[in-house]
Amino acid sequence: MGMSLNEDSKAGAWARTHSQHLSAGLIAVLLGSFLLLGTGFAHSDLLHDAAHDVRHGFTFPCH
């Protein structure tokens, strides 16, 4: 016997929700990494200094 229609739709909804959460988490990690590393190593002094100050504000080692 298989799953009922109601159980099947719940499983499908859970899989979609779980997939969406994983996608959102991955995007957040990539964006955060870019903001932390991309601006930290930027050639623009303004961007670099801003990222440097933020890292010091969060007690993140940067030297």
KOLMARMI-606808 format. One record per residue: residue number from 1; residue in three letters; z, y, x of N, C-alpha, C in turn. Coordinates in pm, 1 decimal. Each point is the difference from the previous one (the first is absolute). Layout:
N
PT    i   aa      n.up   n.north    n.east     ca.up  ca.north   ca.east      c.up   c.north    c.east
PT  NUM  Ala         Z         Y         X         Z         Y         X         Z         Y         X
...
This chain:
63
PT    i   aa      n.up   n.north    n.east     ca.up  ca.north   ca.east      c.up   c.north    c.east
PT    1  Met       0.0    -117.8      83.5       0.0     117.8     -83.5       0.0     124.0      87.9
PT    2  Gly     -52.2     103.0     -37.1      -5.9     121.0      80.3      97.9     103.9     -49.8
PT    3  Met     -11.4     114.5      56.8      84.7     109.9     -44.7     -53.6      52.0    -132.4
PT    4  Ser      90.5      51.8     -78.8     -43.9      60.0    -125.1     -70.8     131.7      32.2
PT    5  Leu     -66.7      53.5     -99.0     -73.7     125.2      18.7      94.0     112.8      40.5
PT    6  Asn     118.3       5.2     -59.5      97.0     104.0      30.2      49.6     -12.4     144.4
PT    7  Glu      29.2    -122.1      45.1      45.6     -20.9     137.1    -110.6      32.2      99.9
PT    8  Asp    -122.3     -34.6     -34.7    -114.1      26.7      87.3     -22.3     150.1      15.9
PT    9  Ser      11.5      74.8    -108.9     -20.6     144.6       8.9     112.9      66.6      77.7
PT   10  Lys     122.1     -52.6     -11.6     111.2      54.7      77.5     -21.3     -25.4     149.4
PT   11  Ala     -47.0    -119.0      34.3     -25.8     -33.2     139.7    -110.8      88.4      56.3
PT   12  Gly    -104.6      23.1     -78.6    -109.9      86.4      44.2      45.2     143.3      17.0
PT   13  Ala      84.1      47.5     -91.8      50.7     136.1       8.9      90.1      14.9     122.6
PT   14  Trp      81.6    -102.3      27.5      87.6       5.3     116.7     -82.9       4.0     128.0
PT   15  Ala    -104.9     -80.9       5.9     -84.9      -3.9     119.2     -68.6     135.0      21.6
PT   16  Arg     -48.5      61.7    -107.6     -63.2     131.8      13.2     102.0     104.0      45.1
PT   17  Thr     118.8      -2.3     -59.4     103.6      96.2      36.9      42.7     -20.5     144.2
PT   18  His      17.2    -123.9      39.0      39.1     -31.0     137.6    -108.3      46.6      97.7
PT   19  Ser    -124.4     -23.0     -33.6    -111.3      42.8      84.0      -4.3     152.1      11.3
PT   20  Gln      25.3      68.0    -109.6      -0.1     146.4       2.2     113.9      53.0      86.0
PT   21  His     116.1     -64.9      -7.0     113.1      42.7      82.0     -28.6     -21.9     148.3
PT   22  Leu     -61.7    -111.9      33.2     -35.1     -26.1     139.0    -101.5     101.4      50.6
PT   23  Ser     -97.9      31.0     -83.1    -101.5      99.0      38.8      63.3     136.8      21.5
PT   24  Ala      87.3      39.8     -91.7      66.1     130.1      12.5      87.8       3.4     124.3
PT   25  Gly      69.0    -109.0      28.3      84.2      -6.3     119.0     -81.2       9.6     127.6
PT   26  Leu    -112.3     -68.4       3.8     -86.0       4.2     118.1     -56.3     140.2      22.3
PT   27  Ile     -41.4      63.8    -106.9     -51.5     137.2      10.8     109.8      93.8      49.8
PT   28  Ala     122.4     -17.7     -50.8     111.3      84.9      43.5      30.2     -19.9     148.3
PT   29  Val      -3.5    -124.2      45.9      24.7     -27.9     142.6    -109.3      61.7      86.2
PT   30  Leu    -124.2     -15.8     -41.7    -110.4      57.7      78.0       6.4     152.0       2.9
PT   31  Leu      28.1      60.3    -113.4       9.3     146.1      -5.7     117.5      49.0      83.8
PT   32  Gly     113.2     -66.5     -12.0     117.0      38.7      78.7     -25.0     -14.6     149.2
PT   33  Ser     -66.0    -109.0      38.6     -31.5     -21.0     141.5     -92.8     108.8      51.7
PT   34  Phe     -99.0      35.0     -80.3     -91.1     106.6      40.9      74.6     132.6      15.0
PT   35  Leu      84.8      30.3     -97.7      72.3     127.0       7.4      91.9       4.7     120.8
PT   36  Leu      64.9    -111.0      29.1      92.3      -2.3     112.6     -73.3      -3.3     133.7
PT   37  Leu     -95.9     -89.1      13.1     -69.0     -17.6     128.0    -120.7      91.9      15.0
PT   38  Gly     -77.4      14.8    -106.9    -121.1      81.2       7.4      29.0     145.2      30.2
PT   39  Thr      99.8      55.6     -65.3      32.5     139.8      27.2      82.2      14.2     126.7
PT   40  Gly      73.8    -103.4      35.4      80.4       6.7     122.2     -84.9       4.6     124.8
PT   41  Phe    -114.9     -65.7      -4.1     -89.4      -1.6     115.7    -119.1      93.0     -18.1
PT   42  Ala       8.4      88.9     -96.6    -110.1      92.7     -25.7     -12.2      99.9     114.3
PT   43  His    -119.2      49.5      22.2     -22.6      97.4     105.6      41.4     140.6     -42.5
PT   44  Ser       7.2      21.0    -129.7      42.5     130.3     -49.1     150.1      17.1      26.5
PT   45  Asp      36.0     106.1      70.0     141.3      22.5      30.7      83.9      18.5    -125.6
PT   46  Leu     -56.9      62.7     -99.9      73.5      23.3    -124.0      34.9    -132.3     -68.5
PT   47  Leu     -97.7     -90.7     -11.6      26.4    -129.6     -61.9      97.9     -81.5      82.7
PT   48  His     -19.7      -0.2     131.2      88.1     -77.6      87.0     143.6      51.8      -6.6
PT   49  Asp      16.8     130.1       6.2     134.4      57.0      -3.4      68.0     -25.3    -134.1
PT   50  Ala     -75.4       7.1    -108.4      56.7     -27.6    -132.2      45.3    -145.4      -9.0
PT   51  Ala     -82.6     -92.9      45.9      37.9    -141.4      -2.5     118.8     -24.7      91.8
PT   52  His       3.3      67.2     113.1     110.2     -14.4      95.2     131.2      45.7     -63.2
PT   53  Asp      -1.8     112.2     -69.0     120.5      50.7     -65.5      46.6     -92.9    -111.1
PT   54  Val     -93.5     -56.2     -74.4      36.7     -93.5    -107.0      61.2    -125.6      58.3
PT   55  Arg     -56.5     -50.5     107.8      56.4    -119.8      63.1     141.0      26.3      49.6
PT   56  His      24.1     116.4      57.6     135.4      32.7      42.7      92.8      13.1    -120.2
PT   57  Gly     -50.8      52.7    -110.6      81.1      14.2    -121.6      42.9    -135.9     -55.6
PT   58  Phe     -81.9    -101.5      15.5      33.1    -134.6     -46.6      61.8     -84.9     110.7
PT   59  Thr      34.5      61.0     112.5      54.6     -68.5     118.3     -87.5    -115.3      45.6
PT   60  Phe    -131.9      18.3     -12.2     -97.3     -98.0      44.6     -31.9      28.5     145.7
PT   61  Pro      13.7     -98.4      89.9     -27.0      27.4     141.0    -146.8      33.7      24.3
PT   62  Cys     -23.0     104.1      74.6    -138.1      39.7      24.7     -27.0      32.2     145.8
PT   63  His      97.9     -16.0      85.5     -21.6      28.8     143.0      16.3    -127.3      79.5
